[in-house]
Amino acid sequence: MERIIVDGVNREMTQAELDLTLANRPNPRIAEIAKRQQEIIQELKQLDYKSIKRIQGNYTEAEWNLHVAYCDTLRNEYNDLEVEVV
């Protein structure tokens, strides 16, 4: 056993107890992550408009490819945030 400070308290615990204590802590960024996820969802919804315009033929192939790449970037960021919350 080691002497360790957890949440401002100096106490003895094994490494396994410490790992469990740290694993059960809530992620302090949860609110920030949830806010960013909502922003991403809203942005993707707005980008759906461009998808409709693409169907109507209002975008060139190059413009469309940029749009698709940006949507992929947003989705990847969202997925990375989901992993961080877990």
N, C-alpha and C positions, 0 to 999 in steps of 0.2 A: 504494500500500500504506500501511496505517496500523499504527501500533504499538498493540497491544491486549493486554489481560490476559484470558486464557482459562484457567479452572481453576487460577488462581493463577500462571500462567506468563506473563511479559511477552514477547510476540513480534510479529513482523510478519505480517500476512495481509491478503488482499484481502477485500472485502465478501462476495464469493461463497464464499470459504473459511470466513469467519465464519458465514454463513448455513448452510452445510453442517454445520459443527461443531455449531451450536446445534440444528439439525434432527435430528441423530443422537443427541442426548443422551436418555437414558431419562427418562421423566416421574417426578420424585421422589414423586409422589402415587399411583403405581400400586398400592401395597399398600393405601393408604387407600381408593382408589376401588374396588378389588376387594372389600374388606371391606364397603363400603356397598352394592355391587351384590348381594352375598350376603344382606345384611340385607333389601334390597328384595325379592329373590326369596322369602325366607322369609315376609315379611309378605304378599306376594301369595298365596302358598300358603295361609296362614291365612285370608285373605279369601275364598278359594274356598268355605269353609264357609258364608259368608253367601250366596253364590250358590245353594248347595243350599237354604238356608233360604228364599230368595226364591222358588225354584221351588215350594216347599211352601206358599207363601203367608204366611210369617211376618213379612214386612216390608211397610210401606206404600210407596206410590209415592215419597213424599218421602224416606223412609229409604233406599230403593234408589238414588235419584238421588244422594244424598250418598255412598253407597258407590261408585257408578260414578265419580263425580268424583274421589274419593280414589284409586281404582285408576289412573285416568288420570294423576293427579299423580305417582304412584309410577313408572309406566311412562315418563313424560316425563323424570323425574329419572334413571332408569336409562339412557335413550337419551342424555341429555346427558353422563353419565359415560362412556359408550362412546366418544363423539366426543372427549372429553378425553384418553382413553388413546391414541387413534390419533395 
